Structures are given as structure tokens and as C-alpha cells.
Amino acid sequence: MLKRLKEKFRDKSRDNLYQNLLDIGLDCELAERGINEEKLFNPWHRRSLGIININSEYPIKYINIIKRDRGKDSPPRWWYFFAIPSNQIISKNDSIEIKSIRKKSTPVFGKVESIIWEPNNNSKDLAEKFTQDEDINMLSMKLGNIKIQSLHDNFSGFSIELEFKVKDRSLDFSHWETLNRISSICL
């Protein structure tokens, strides 16, 4: 009884994205819980819902879904981290961080009219490439904020962080292709 009750209230965001990825034709699998990759981008006040491994030739090799539970004054939030491993070692001094800023017609409730890419000192070239790519800008306009960063220490490579700003947190194949184009540009 307790097990069924627990299952009923369990956050199914990982299961839903997994099914969504299968539906668009990706070869993927749910990873065992508790693996080391769950610690990536998981500060103490958030929790990982688990990893989805991507078994294909795409640069994105796995997805970590992080959730911050509802607080007294804040709603729950989810972040989807698309991991792009690389043999290229990037020092912290040369780290890359770039994020999209969605400009709206009216702040908070308005329609998204444009995307501005905010880079750190090492990623101005990337910001220019993303600004000129209509599909990458449309991805942020449709789905939500995107943040790309290089990773160091236990994981070398890049991460694409997506925080959906729409209720339907699913991807279609063109979204997947655009995320992988971002990955290829980073690599």
C-alpha cells in the first residue's frame, strides 16, 4: 500500500522525458539511480530525478533532471542538463558560460520577442554564432532559458541547461537536433 502511494506521488518528469525521447525515435535508456552523474549540477537544496542515457552517435550522451521542490514562497522548478563529454580539457580560467535572455513585449507576462545571448569573456564568439542561428534562438523562444557552460574537475566537456518556461516539458525531433547543433558548435 505504502509503495503504491509513494509511486502515485513520485515526480515522473524523468519517465515522461524518457518516453518523449523514445517517441521521437531516440535510442535511450533509464540509468540506475544513485550513479555519480546524478551529482552533476546538483547542489544540496535540489535533487536529481535520475539520468537518461542516450545510446547514439549524438554529442549529447546523457540528461540529468534536477528538481527544486516547492518552498514556502516559491513553486517547484526543474532543470534539464544535457551532458556533452569531451576529451578536451578546459581550464577554469578559459571556462565558457553563455546564457539566453528572453526579451518580452511586456515584462513577466508578455510574448517573447527576441533572444539576447549573454556571454562571459571567453564565449563572445559563441554568443555571436548563437545570435546568428535562427533555430537556436527559436529553441529558447519556444521552450525557455538556455545556459551553456564548460565543465571541469570530475567531468570534462560541456553542459546545456534548459529550464522549460512552458507547461509541456517535451521535445520534438527538431528541438533535439538544435540541442545537438549547440553541442557540435561547443565541441
Number of C-alpha atoms within 10 A of each C-alpha: 6 7 7 9 9 10 11 10 8 10 12 12 18 20 14 13 18 22 16 17 21 13 13 13 11 17 14 17 16 15 16 10 12 12 10 9 19 19 15 17 18 17 11 8 8 15 17 23 20 22 25 22 19 22 13 11 8 16 20 25 16 20 26 23 24 26 18 18 14 10 8 6 5 9 9 9 14 20 20 23 24 25 25 24 19 16 9 10 15 17 13 11 7 13 17 21 22 22 21 23 18 19 16 15 11 10 10 9 8 10 13 18 11 15 21 16 19 17 20 14 12 14 18 16 11 20 19 14 14 20 16 11 13 10 17 21 20 15 18 25 22 13 19 18 19 25 19 23 19 24 23 14 10 8 16 18 20 27 24 25 21 21 19 19 15 10 7 8 16 16 15 12 14 12 18 16 15 17 21 18 18 19 22 13 10 19 15
